[in-house]
């Protein structure tokens, strides 16, 4: 064994605390980096990846079964540009009733023998596929509408029992539910039939290409047999709008993990090597060259770092798998969470940071003359920081505490390093908590209403649905015949906190190409269902509320007038407010019902959103309201209050990241205090010889980190707040939105104080172990050390 190898082994074994700290810091930093990097990779284009993995349909087409045969539809797969097809599948709209006899919102059911195929490979989320009579599989979106625990429920169709046997996801949103073809034929009876065909085109990247494919398909079937078609681009736009602000949050968490890995590893390794310069001087005095000394200390840092990096990669992948399982459920993807590219990049990057930082610190010490290196690391000169000692001695505190409070000023460089470590931990925790809270508040904007009231007009026998002939067309809410009667029932229901009536339509705006969705609202407190960014809420007709993307596209600002066209009638309205609203990519126009009545005199609400008072049982309220509305021909359904799956993912990440950062910051403090305590062991022996008790010694060591903890916590909290506001503002701006103050201002004064004190807690926790070691040190041993 060479002398250099013995030096490396001796250094690793002698400085056990330093070795363990380096290994743990690297392990935690690599864990967070692997977790963040893997999630970053998985969050890129989630809908597109899910669509590709499931070979989603570029065009979902509905055909009148009375106008086309199955053979003709099968032959349509040979149309120009069609790369693959599936079907024909029989589809029908089915009326369900739940266990207690209440009607369930109608569901478009498709008859499919299995979930596979060349197009639209449906992914099972829960349960199994329907294989026998009386079985149905719901689409995952409908599970959220129907509530948790839906698998296994027994409902009824036409009075016959039906069991929900599974939950499945279609990337193209091709159906609300599936069952066997034979079962659907039994449910549909002798009514008009509708066929569904699913097509994938060789080129479908734009609306023009999808339109060309649709035209080619339509040319192969009898004229008028195609009754409806949905492009995958429309489904994609809707899916992206649902998560338009969520994916950047995941990317921010990933970047935070990577930055943490670089900064924390560099800080700890630099401190660990720089405190060994006195030993480096001893080695040089014994004949070691600067190059040998440098290699020895780089190796001492790399050995525990390599072990920590291996453990971190394993732990990061283990944590990624369950978290990504939730994102798989959200997006319909099938990623296992393990990315070898991310693992290799993080592992190699972590060791490179360790090696470069250790190399810089050791090389700097290696260039010192032996005499100068031997002088480094001793107890500071008596005069250094004496002013602080005199100042703290005037405080009405025990002398050991005042000595500890003055200590950081005797080692200002090391004090700054401790402050930096604590500040980074406090800033990252503040940022992570603020980011998660902002995301929760973004979700709260979408979840204000508790109950939805619809007016569904029943069709007579053979009456075509809104989507075309037969029962396969989608069931759209019909306007209320007597909105005043509906509002009277809602207002009179015990537990009602507020309500808003809504009528949706199409509108065009000067300066913006294409049709936009209009939302005409009514009700005494409709403002509660939106979050204003600037301006004011509607106060009368002739006013509109829009989002940032609308203002950008139209070149307008709050206070400007804009020309609108509804139902062929030109209207002039004033933009009185900017609202945070991601529906329709932010191009939705919200206005008072009276504004559009000039173009549509019969305009009436087709839906009401109702909020209940705090403490009211929502399910009980819904059932009571449903009963009260039945004479008026309306139905009430409770809206799902399940937490959004993406919010759950981010909350889990916030908790993990915060815990990791707290541990890493505490380890950094502990490492520095251990080194300082060992260097001051002679002073400790003198204090003990003069009568300082073990308890007073502990108090002195802990007090030495109080000032740095308070400063680091305050600075880190302030920077974390600034970082949170800057990052989420930029993230929202990158997708064209401005955020309301309720999303930006998430910290209360009490929370800021607690977050600031968290720096002190981290510092004290990191100093406890070395304080106990100092208290147990015997006087004779301490006095022999210099």
ZAMARGU-4260 file (C-alpha; in steps of 0.2 Angstrom, whole numbers, plus 5000, padded with zeros to 4 digits):
<rodrens>
0) 5000/5000/5000 | 5007/5017/4995 | 5010/5031/5007 | 4997/5041/4997 | 4984/5027/4999
5) 4987/5027/5017 | 4984/5045/5019 | 4968/5044/5010 | 4962/5029/5021 | 4967/5038/5036
10) 4958/5054/5032 | 4942/5045/5028 | 4943/5035/5044 | 4949/5049/5055 | 4936/5062/5050
15) 4921/5051/5052 | 4908/5065/5054 | 4915/5074/5039 | 4915/5058/5029 | 4897/5054/5034
20) 4891/5072/5030 | 4898/5072/5013 | 4890/5055/5009 | 4873/5060/5016 | 4873/5078/5007
25) 4878/5070/4991 | 4865/5056/4993 | 4851/5068/4997 | 4856/5081/4983 | 4857/5067/4970
30) 4840/5060/4976 | 4832/5077/4973 | 4841/5079/4957 | 4836/5062/4950 | 4818/5065/4956
35) 4817/5082/4948 | 4826/5077/4932 | 4815/5062/4929 | 4799/5071/4932 | 4805/5085/4921
40) 4808/5073/4907 | 4791/5065/4910 | 4782/5082/4910 | 4788/5087/4893 | 4773/5085/4881
45) 4763/5073/4892 | 4748/5073/4881 | 4758/5070/4865 | 4767/5056/4873 | 4751/5048/4880
50) 4743/5050/4863 | 4758/5041/4854 | 4759/5027/4867 | 4741/5023/4865 | 4740/5027/4846
55) 4726/5039/4849 | 4713/5043/4835 | 4717/5058/4825 | 4699/5058/4820 | 4684/5051/4830
60) 4670/5050/4817 | 4651/5046/4820 | 4641/5039/4806 | 4622/5036/4804 | 4619/5018/4804
65) 4604/5019/4793 | 4614/5028/4779 | 4630/5017/4779 | 4635/4999/4781 | 4648/4991/4792
70) 4657/4985/4776 | 4657/5002/4769 | 4665/5009/4785 | 4678/4996/4785 | 4682/5000/4767
75) 4684/5018/4772 | 4701/5013/4780 | 4708/5013/4763 | 4705/5032/4760 | 4720/5042/4755
80) 4730/5047/4770 | 4723/5034/4782 | 4737/5025/4791 | 4726/5015/4803 | 4708/5013/4808
85) 4698/5004/4821 | 4679/5001/4821 | 4665/5002/4817 | 4659/5002/4834 | 4641/5004/4839
90) 4638/5019/4850 | 4623/5025/4860 | 4619/5037/4874 | 4613/5028/4889 | 4603/5034/4904
95) 4609/5028/4920 | 4601/5028/4938 | 4611/5026/4954 | 4609/5014/4968 | 4595/5025/4976
100) 4586/5028/4960 | 4592/5046/4955 | 4597/5049/4937 | 4616/5049/4933 | 4622/5062/4920
105) 4619/5053/4903 | 4634/5044/4896 | 4640/5040/4878 | 4643/5022/4878 | 4653/5013/4864
110) 4652/4994/4861 | 4670/4987/4861 | 4675/4969/4863 | 4692/4974/4870 | 4703/4989/4875
115) 4717/4985/4862 | 4718/4988/4843 | 4728/4997/4830 | 4720/5014/4835 | 4715/5021/4853
120) 4722/5008/4864 | 4712/5011/4880 | 4722/5010/4896 | 4714/5002/4911 | 4716/5014/4927
125) 4706/5003/4939 | 4697/4987/4938 | 4695/4977/4922 | 4687/4977/4905 | 4669/4973/4902
130) 4667/4955/4896 | 4650/4949/4901 | 4632/4956/4901 | 4627/4969/4913 | 4645/4976/4914
135) 4651/4994/4910 | 4668/5003/4910 | 4668/5021/4914 | 4681/5034/4906 | 4692/5041/4919
140) 4685/5058/4917 | 4668/5052/4922 | 4675/5044/4938 | 4679/5061/4944 | 4661/5067/4939
145) 4653/5052/4948 | 4665/5053/4963 | 4677/5040/4972 | 4673/5022/4974 | 4663/5020/4958
150) 4671/5003/4953 | 4659/4989/4960 | 4644/5000/4961 | 4628/4993/4954 | 4617/5005/4944
155) 4603/5002/4932 | 4600/5005/4913 | 4582/5004/4907 | 4578/4996/4924 | 4590/4982/4922
160) 4605/4981/4934 | 4623/4985/4927 | 4639/4984/4937 | 4654/4996/4935 | 4668/4984/4933
165) 4682/4996/4928 | 4689/5014/4925 | 4699/5017/4908 | 4707/5031/4899 | 4707/5035/4881
170) 4720/5047/4875 | 4708/5054/4862 | 4693/5055/4874 | 4683/5044/4862 | 4669/5039/4874
175) 4661/5041/4891 | 4660/5023/4894 | 4662/5006/4886 | 4653/4989/4886 | 4652/4973/4876
180) 4644/4975/4858 | 4630/4963/4863 | 4626/4972/4879 | 4625/4989/4870 | 4614/4982/4856
185) 4602/4976/4870 | 4602/4993/4878 | 4600/5002/4862 | 4585/4991/4857 | 4577/4995/4840
190) 4582/5014/4840 | 4592/5022/4827 | 4610/5016/4827 | 4626/5026/4826 | 4643/5019/4822
195) 4660/5026/4828 | 4676/5025/4817 | 4693/5029/4823 | 4706/5035/4811 | 4725/5039/4812
200) 4732/5049/4797 | 4749/5049/4790 | 4749/5068/4792 | 4739/5076/4806 | 4750/5090/4813
205) 4738/5104/4808 | 4719/5107/4807 | 4721/5108/4788 | 4729/5090/4787 | 4716/5083/4799
210) 4703/5091/4788 | 4710/5084/4772 | 4710/5067/4780 | 4691/5069/4785 | 4687/5074/4767
215) 4696/5059/4760 | 4686/5048/4772 | 4669/5056/4769 | 4672/5054/4750 | 4672/5035/4753
220) 4655/5033/4761 | 4638/5038/4756 | 4634/5057/4756 | 4627/5063/4772 | 4631/5047/4782
225) 4645/5056/4792 | 4635/5065/4806 | 4650/5072/4817 | 4668/5071/4819 | 4681/5077/4833
230) 4699/5081/4829 | 4713/5076/4840 | 4719/5094/4840 | 4703/5099/4849 | 4705/5086/4862
235) 4724/5091/4864 | 4719/5109/4866 | 4707/5105/4880 | 4719/5093/4889 | 4733/5106/4888
240) 4722/5120/4894 | 4718/5109/4910 | 4737/5108/4914 | 4743/5124/4906 | 4751/5131/4922
245) 4754/5114/4930 | 4768/5107/4920 | 4779/5123/4922 | 4777/5120/4941 | 4785/5102/4939
250) 4799/5109/4929 | 4803/5122/4942 | 4803/5109/4955 | 4815/5099/4944 | 4827/5114/4941
255) 4827/5117/4960 | 4833/5100/4964 | 4847/5101/4951 | 4852/5118/4957 | 4852/5112/4975
260) 4863/5097/4970 | 4876/5109/4963 | 4876/5122/4976 | 4875/5111/4992 | 4888/5099/4986
265) 4900/5113/4982 | 4898/5122/4998 | 4900/5106/5009 | 4915/5100/5000 | 4924/5117/4999
270) 4922/5118/5018 | 4927/5101/5022 | 4944/5102/5011 | 4948/5120/5017 | 4947/5115/5035
275) 4961/5102/5032 | 4974/5114/5026 | 4984/5112/5043 | 4985/5094/5040 | 4990/5097/5022
280) 5005/5108/5029 | 5010/5093/5040 | 5010/5081/5024 | 5020/5094/5014 | 5033/5095/5029
285) 5035/5076/5028 | 5039/5077/5009 | 5023/5075/5000 | 5022/5086/4984 | 5008/5098/4981
290) 5001/5086/4967 | 5001/5072/4979 | 4992/5082/4993 | 4979/5088/4980 | 4976/5070/4974
295) 4974/5063/4992 | 4961/5076/4997 | 4951/5075/4981 | 4951/5056/4984 | 4945/5058/5002
300) 4930/5068/4995 | 4926/5057/4981 | 4925/5041/4991 | 4910/5045/5002 | 4903/5056/4988
305) 4903/5040/4976 | 4894/5030/4989 | 4882/5044/4992 | 4879/5046/4973 | 4875/5028/4971
310) 4863/5028/4986 | 4855/5044/4979 | 4852/5037/4962 | 4843/5022/4969 | 4833/5032/4981
315) 4828/5045/4968 | 4822/5031/4956 | 4812/5023/4970 | 4804/5040/4974 | 4801/5044/4956
320) 4791/5028/4953 | 4776/5031/4964 | 4775/5049/4960 | 4776/5046/4942 | 4762/5033/4944
325) 4751/5047/4948 | 4756/5058/4933 | 4753/5042/4922 | 4736/5041/4929 | 4734/5060/4926
330) 4740/5060/4908 | 4737/5042/4903 | 4756/5039/4900 | 4765/5022/4904 | 4782/5028/4910
335) 4790/5018/4923 | 4799/5034/4930 | 4817/5027/4928 | 4827/5037/4915 | 4845/5030/4913
340) 4850/5046/4904 | 4845/5057/4919 | 4853/5044/4931 | 4870/5045/4922 | 4869/5064/4920
345) 4866/5067/4938 | 4878/5054/4945 | 4892/5060/4933 | 4888/5078/4937 | 4888/5076/4956
350) 4905/5068/4956 | 4911/5081/4944 | 4906/5095/4956 | 4914/5086/4970 | 4930/5083/4961
355) 4931/5101/4954 | 4927/5109/4971 | 4939/5098/4981 | 4952/5100/4967 | 4951/5119/4968
360) 4951/5119/4988 | 4965/5107/4989 | 4976/5114/4976 | 4974/5131/4984 | 4980/5124/5000
365) 4993/5113/4992 | 5001/5129/4985 | 5004/5136/5002 | 5021/5135/5010 | 5022/5122/5024
370) 5024/5136/5037 | 5009/5145/5031 | 4998/5129/5029 | 5003/5124/5047 | 4997/5140/5054
375) 4980/5139/5045 | 4966/5131/5056 | 4972/5136/5073 | 4962/5145/5086 | 4959/5163/5080
380) 4971/5176/5087 | 4965/5183/5103 | 4961/5200/5096 | 4949/5194/5082 | 4931/5198/5086
385) 4935/5206/5103 | 4923/5220/5100 | 4909/5208/5098 | 4914/5199/5114 | 4913/5216/5124
390) 4897/5220/5116 | 4888/5204/5120 | 4895/5204/5138 | 4883/5218/5141 | 4868/5208/5137
395) 4858/5201/5152 | 4862/5183/5148 | 4873/5170/5156 | 4892/5172/5151 | 4893/5155/5141
400) 4879/5161/5130 | 4887/5178/5127 | 4903/5170/5123 | 4894/5159/5110 | 4885/5174/5102
405) 4901/5183/5099 | 4910/5168/5092 | 4904/5170/5074 | 4913/5187/5073 | 4930/5179/5077
410) 4928/5168/5061 | 4918/5179/5049 | 4922/5169/5034 | 4915/5153/5041 | 4901/5162/5049
415) 4896/5168/5031 | 4897/5150/5025 | 4885/5145/5038 | 4873/5159/5034 | 4874/5155/5016
420) 4870/5136/5020 | 4855/5141/5031 | 4849/5155/5019 | 4849/5143/5005 | 4839/5130/5014
425) 4827/5143/5021 | 4825/5151/5003 | 4822/5134/4995 | 4809/5129/5008 | 4800/5146/5007
430) 4800/5144/4988 | 4794/5126/4988 | 4780/5130/5001 | 4775/5146/4991 | 4775/5137/4975
435) 4764/5123/4981 | 4752/5135/4989 | 4751/5145/4973 | 4747/5129/4963 | 4733/5125/4976
440) 4726/5142/4974 | 4726/5140/4955 | 4716/5124/4957 | 4704/5133/4970 | 4699/5145/4956
445) 4692/5130/4946 | 4684/5122/4962 | 4673/5136/4969 | 4656/5129/4965 | 4649/5114/4974
450) 4634/5109/4964 | 4629/5111/4946 | 4611/5113/4940 | 4606/5108/4922 | 4590/5108/4912
455) 4590/5093/4901 | 4575/5092/4889 | 4570/5074/4886 | 4569/5069/4867 | 4554/5060/4860
460) 4555/5044/4850 | 4567/5046/4835 | 4571/5064/4839 | 4588/5067/4834 | 4601/5072/4847
465) 4612/5088/4845 | 4626/5077/4838 | 4616/5070/4824 | 4603/5057/4821 | 4601/5043/4833
470) 4606/5042/4852 | 4624/5044/4849 | 4626/5062/4849 | 4632/5072/4864 | 4619/5078/4876
475) 4620/5096/4879 | 4611/5106/4892 | 4596/5115/4886 | 4591/5133/4891 | 4579/5134/4906
480) 4561/5138/4901 | 4558/5148/4917 | 4575/5154/4924 | 4567/5164/4938 | 4558/5149/4945
485) 4575/5139/4945 | 4583/5154/4954 | 4569/5155/4967 | 4571/5137/4971 | 4590/5138/4973
490) 4589/5154/4983 | 4576/5146/4995 | 4586/5130/4998 | 4594/5130/5015 | 4612/5130/5014
495) 4614/5140/4998 | 4629/5153/4999 | 4627/5159/4981 | 4624/5155/4963 | 4628/5160/4945
500) 4618/5156/4930 | 4628/5153/4914 | 4623/5153/4895 | 4637/5148/4883 | 4638/5152/4865
505) 4649/5158/4851 | 4655/5175/4847 | 4668/5184/4837 | 4679/5199/4842 | 4687/5212/4831
510) 4706/5208/4829 | 4705/5190/4834 | 4703/5177/4820 | 4690/5163/4822 | 4675/5160/4834
515) 4677/5162/4853 | 4667/5155/4867 | 4655/5168/4876 | 4650/5165/4894 | 4634/5175/4898
520) 4632/5176/4917 | 4618/5181/4929 | 4615/5180/4947 | 4618/5191/4963 | 4636/5186/4966
525) 4643/5179/4950 | 4659/5188/4954 | 4664/5175/4967 | 4667/5162/4954 | 4681/5172/4945
530) 4697/5179/4951 | 4701/5197/4945 | 4719/5202/4940 | 4714/5220/4936 | 4700/5231/4934
535) 4682/5227/4941 | 4668/5215/4939 | 4653/5217/4928 | 4641/5231/4934 | 4629/5230/4919
540) 4626/5227/4901 | 4639/5232/4888 | 4653/5226/4898 | 4665/5211/4896 | 4678/5202/4907
545) 4693/5194/4897 | 4709/5185/4901 | 4727/5191/4897 | 4728/5180/4881 | 4713/5189/4874
550) 4720/5206/4878 | 4736/5201/4870 | 4728/5194/4854 | 4716/5209/4852 | 4729/5222/4856
555) 4718/5229/4870 | 4719/5234/4888 | 4707/5236/4902 | 4696/5251/4899 | 4696/5249/4880
560) 4680/5246/4869 | 4679/5231/4857 | 4668/5226/4843 | 4659/5209/4845 | 4648/5200/4834
565) 4635/5187/4841 | 4622/5178/4831 | 4626/5190/4816 | 4623/5206/4827 | 4637/5218/4830
570) 4639/5224/4848 | 4651/5236/4856 | 4657/5232/4873 | 4669/5239/4886 | 4683/5228/4893
575) 4681/5232/4912 | 4692/5219/4919 | 4705/5206/4917 | 4702/5189/4925 | 4712/5173/4927
580) 4703/5161/4916 | 4712/5147/4907 | 4696/5140/4898 | 4698/5140/4879 | 4716/5145/4881
585) 4711/5161/4889 | 4701/5167/4874 | 4684/5166/4883 | 4673/5181/4884 | 4663/5183/4900
590) 4649/5196/4900 | 4632/5200/4908 | 4617/5190/4901 | 4609/5207/4896 | 4623/5211/4884
595) 4620/5197/4872 | 4601/5198/4873 | 4601/5212/4859 | 4608/5198/4848 | 4598/5183/4856
600) 4582/5189/4864 | 4578/5172/4870 | 4595/5169/4878 | 4593/5161/4895 | 4604/5151/4907
605) 4607/5133/4903 | 4617/5129/4919 | 4618/5136/4936 | 4634/5134/4948 | 4629/5134/4966
610) 4640/5136/4981 | 4635/5130/4999 | 4638/5138/5015 | 4653/5132/5026 | 4649/5116/5036
615) 4634/5111/5025 | 4634/5093/5019 | 4636/5094/5000 | 4628/5078/4996 | 4613/5080/5007
620) 4611/5098/5000 | 4612/5091/4983 | 4599/5078/4986 | 4587/5091/4994 | 4590/5103/4979
625) 4587/5089/4967 | 4570/5085/4974 | 4565/5103/4975 | 4570/5106/4957 | 4561/5090/4950
630) 4544/5100/4947 | 4553/5113/4937 | 4561/5100/4926 | 4579/5103/4932 | 4592/5091/4940
635) 4606/5095/4952 | 4623/5085/4953 | 4637/5088/4966 | 4653/5093/4958 | 4668/5082/4962
640) 4679/5089/4977 | 4693/5076/4975 | 4710/5085/4975 | 4717/5086/4957 | 4730/5072/4954
645) 4743/5085/4948 | 4741/5095/4964 | 4743/5079/4974 | 4759/5076/4964 | 4766/5093/4967
650) 4761/5093/4986 | 4771/5077/4988 | 4786/5084/4979 | 4785/5100/4990 | 4785/5089/5006
655) 4800/5078/5000 | 4810/5093/4993 | 4807/5103/5009 | 4812/5088/5020 | 4828/5086/5010
660) 4833/5104/5010 | 4831/5105/5029 | 4841/5089/5032 | 4855/5095/5020 | 4856/5112/5028
665) 4856/5105/5045 | 4870/5093/5039 | 4880/5108/5032 | 4879/5117/5049 | 4883/5102/5059
670) 4899/5099/5048 | 4905/5116/5050 | 4902/5117/5069 | 4910/5100/5071 | 4926/5107/5063
675) 4925/5123/5073 | 4923/5114/5089 | 4937/5102/5086 | 4948/5117/5082 | 4943/5126/5098
680) 4945/5111/5109 | 4960/5119/5118 | 4949/5134/5122 | 4935/5123/5128 | 4948/5114/5140
685) 4953/5131/5147 | 4934/5136/5150 | 4931/5119/5158 | 4946/5121/5169 | 4939/5138/5175
690) 4923/5130/5180 | 4912/5129/5165 | 4899/5115/5167 | 4895/5103/5153 | 4877/5111/5152
695) 4886/5128/5150 | 4897/5121/5137 | 4882/5115/5127 | 4874/5132/5128 | 4889/5141/5122
700) 4891/5130/5107 | 4872/5131/5102 | 4873/5150/5105 | 4887/5151/5093 | 4875/5147/5079
705) 4860/5158/5085 | 4866/5174/5076 | 4870/5165/5060 | 4854/5155/5061 | 4843/5171/5063
710) 4852/5180/5049 | 4852/5166/5037 | 4834/5162/5040 | 4828/5180/5038 | 4839/5182/5022
715) 4833/5166/5015 | 4815/5169/5018 | 4816/5186/5010 | 4825/5178/4995 | 4813/5164/4994
720) 4797/5175/4993 | 4806/5185/4980 | 4810/5170/4970 | 4792/5163/4972 | 4784/5178/4965
725) 4797/5180/4951 | 4796/5162/4945 | 4777/5160/4945 | 4775/5177/4937 | 4787/5172/4923
730) 4780/5154/4922 | 4762/5161/4920 | 4769/5174/4907 | 4777/5161/4897 | 4760/5154/4893
735) 4752/5171/4891 | 4744/5174/4908 | 4745/5186/4922 | 4740/5179/4939 | 4728/5187/4952
740) 4735/5193/4969 | 4727/5179/4978 | 4739/5167/4969 | 4754/5178/4970 | 4752/5183/4989
745) 4752/5167/4998 | 4762/5171/5013 | 4755/5178/5029 | 4765/5188/5042 | 4764/5174/5054
750) 4770/5161/5041 | 4785/5173/5036 | 4790/5174/5055 | 4789/5155/5056 | 4799/5152/5040
755) 4812/5165/5046 | 4813/5156/5063 | 4816/5140/5053 | 4833/5145/5050 | 4837/5146/5068
760) 4829/5129/5071 | 4840/5122/5057 | 4855/5130/5065 | 4852/5123/5082 | 4847/5106/5076
765) 4864/5105/5066 | 4874/5111/5082 | 4866/5099/5094 | 4878/5084/5090 | 4894/5094/5091
770) 4888/5103/5107 | 4886/5086/5115 | 4903/5081/5110 | 4910/5097/5117 | 4901/5094/5133
775) 4908/5077/5135 | 4926/5081/5131 | 4938/5079/5146 | 4948/5094/5153 | 4965/5084/5152
780) 4962/5079/5134 | 4956/5096/5128 | 4971/5105/5136 | 4983/5093/5127 | 4976/5098/5110
785) 4982/5112/5101
</rodrens>
